[in-house]
Amino acid sequence: MNAFGTKPGALPGTAGRRGLGLDFGLYILSTAILVITVLLPVLMIAYNTFIDGGRLDWRMFVRVVGDPGNLKSVWNTVVIALWVTVLGTVLGIFYAWLIGRSDIPLKGLMKSLFTIPYMFPPFFGAMAWSLLLAPRSGYINRLFMDLTGGTTPLFNMHSIAGIVFVETCYYFPFVFLQVVSALERMDPTLEESARIAGAGQWYVIRRITLPLVLPAIAAGAMLILISSLSHFGVPAILGFSQNIFTLPTKIYQLIRRSAGSFQGIREAAALSILLIVVVVAALYVQKRVLKTGRYDIIKGKSMRPMLIKLRGARLPILAVCLASLGVIVVLPLAVVILVGFLKAYGLPFRFENFTIRNYQYVLFRSRMVIDSIRNSLFLSVASGVITMFLGVMVAYVVVKVKPRGKGLLEILSLLPYSMPGIVLAIGVILVWSGAFYLNLYNTIWIILIAYIARYVSFAMKSASASLEQVHYSLEEAARSCGATHLESLRDVTLPLIRPGMVAGFFLIFLPGMRELTTSVLLYGPFTRTLGVAIYSMNAEGNTVQSSALATIAIGIILAGNLALRWVTKDRKGA
Amino acid sequence: MSRIQLKGVSKVFPTRSGASVAAVKDLDLVIEEGECFSFLGPSGCGKTTTLRMIAGFEDLSAGEIWLGDRAVSIKERNLYIPPEQRGLGMVFQSFAVWPHLNVFENVAFPLRVRDLPRTDIAEAVAQALRHTDLAGLEGTFPADLSGGQQQRIALARAIVTKPRVMLLDEPLSNLDPKLRESMRFEIKELQRKLNFTIVFVTHDQAEAMALSDRMLVMDLGKVQQADTPEALYNRPASRFVYGFLGLSNFTDVELRGGDLYVPGSKYPLPMELPAGAAREGVMATRPNEITLSPKDEGGCPAVVVKRLYLTYCIEYQARVGDQTLRVHCPHSIVLEEGRPCFLRFKNPRWYPRESGRAEIERNERQVI
């Protein structure tokens, strides 16, 4: 039996052999693409860190790791990530329990509000909160100083605490969504049997509900931890002015300061190794934590869980929820949109100060902005389509063909999921700026390659989920009717997973539209992306224009999300 | 004191469309101490809702529930005792054993909640595990045990506090048929030893007949009949009860000039006219209470349209007029399909024709 003979139901004879050729080709092709786009950048980072002039050389790495400034940024990264994880997890569990198990009203509204932070890049939030609570110029701080007559601001958003606050606002939905879905899938009789055994509501929550959703909590918390460790936008916007650096922003600063010199890129590569080590350590902890508790808590009978009556606390808790949701979700968006209409940042929000000049400027007069919108649309659509097909191909090989080397393929396709975007960008620079006879630096293609590598795991996950729904017998039925392997793929399997492919496209298109971390290191004079344009205008102090552009981005992202919702709804109806 | 009393109990659920559905309508019922009492009916008939109201998982929309001389739910006075204070034992269809606790911790849970001393807990758990044949598995986790063993954990957990009332919500329907039969016996045995009242819900008529002292057949949220299994089978009060217990034929009949005919047939049925016969009605017969013979011995002429070999008999489907009846015969009677035959009926019962409305309502209730 060869590596491909393990596929159940592979037809004997010529038809089977022809199919084998196609499967083998797909296997080789997907492995090759993944090795070049995913593995090579990682290898190049390690190579350039440790090999100098053809010889092993640890000195540069040791010097970079031992640098006090760099160590400080490692410390900041870890402290911020841990705080964000703890606060985000507590917040996420609290809201998930309220929605999943209490009789609080307006659940539908709250649930859809909770998905809003999911849609927008956290650096929008950082911009908004900076507008409100920057130490001297923030609206709220100025109002506070006017009222108190003093010079101390109410709260300095440009601080570690500020970074933790904004990241928490954007990352707590990871835990919230995981736990809500676990609570909804959980067999309600697990809790009911504890009630009948004599346990009160709080006892049941402590001893039954929480332990049973612990795996979901851990999974969500780890997502927060890893996202925060590799996050660039928020610490960049809130930290630079105060010299607060995290590993990703430190890497960015090194690259910018070196202005393309190779030594600077090598030092950034060494820092990237450090960041990878931190993330891998977190992933290792995750594996250990998740292994301890994998329970089957799926319910058999469809039954509504018994909702806990909040009684007198119902309305006060609702008020607290809505207020905090307003602050976390609605306020930042509203501020960005309002400031986008101001004649100048700092003017009070009064009618005579409003204008649409900023929009005229960004939409019609600024070459850079027009380019950035076009670039982002091109990159998101192109990477969406390419990555989606790549994901389907890899998933097909892993799920259906199951060759002997599928483990490697799976690891390669899921690796970018936990690889910080900034690290990927460094790797892509090292591979595609002449190291292998091809220099794509400063072109849009290098960003496209980085996007493909970055989003291939999304596509792969969504495609394997759909492919697992397609039973072998469906393809076999087509083969038994006389279709060739290729025909059965084209006429049966692909049409069946098409809705999943469309959804998969949007899962890449949407984050692609707001991408900042990778493109901020890869853009050239004419290849700014939307995220980069907003970020750099904001960094250069063109606050109102960047807010106007952010408002346009909000519009595009909302439209994309509506399209996604429409597409997935359609799928359910089919 | 473990008599259970329901007085005028109703439960109304809102539906997604904003309307409301009465899951249980004005139910009056007394379950005596030590009885094994079952609720039987198709899904959506209100049996599970009734059990959950007794357990305290659902509040009432109207009425009262008493456990012994203690009121646990009285809608009028807004009295509602939560499930944990009702002192009941309960076993669920999904077993609901906690996967993060081992066998000992699962069974000890009700005692730990009550803050009993360690030694008492160990002793009570050991006894419960002995009763359910689980001794020696204390440290095992449920995921490593079979469905039958998980069910025993659930039973042990329910009896460990020695409750006077045990509620069982389709306790056996997740087990395979062989295991189901032995568990039936074990539950009865446990009841004999520990002497509690059993209230259980099932849609499996054989299970209900085998276990119950009395049973309540429900449909569309209303009581159809409450009696002993034997009385329900032999003297069903309605067409629904007749059809729900055992196999049945419902044959349309009509009265023509003093004789009963099956529509489309020119031969009168060979039987006495039932008292108060309506012009149109339904004759209910059981397949094993019809005699089929190839010779005319005073039976109703019919044609064999299908023959199926079942294990313990042969089923003939015989056509009379435009109606088809199932008849179960011993293997000694052999007739080819298409051959004429003659039917005689034992113990037929008579019901008015049912309008299609009940069927529609039954379907609608499935949706909520």
Interface residues (C-beta under 8 A of the other chain):
Chain A: D187 T189 L190 E192 S193 A194 R195 I196 A197 G198 A199 G200 Y203 R207 I208 P211 L212 L214 G293 Y295 D296 I297 K299 G300 K301 M306
Chain B: A55 G56 F57 P82 P83 E84 Q85 R86 G87 L88 G89 M90 F92 Q93 S94 A96 W98 P99 H100 F109 P110 V113 R114 A143 A154 R157 T161 L167 D169 N174
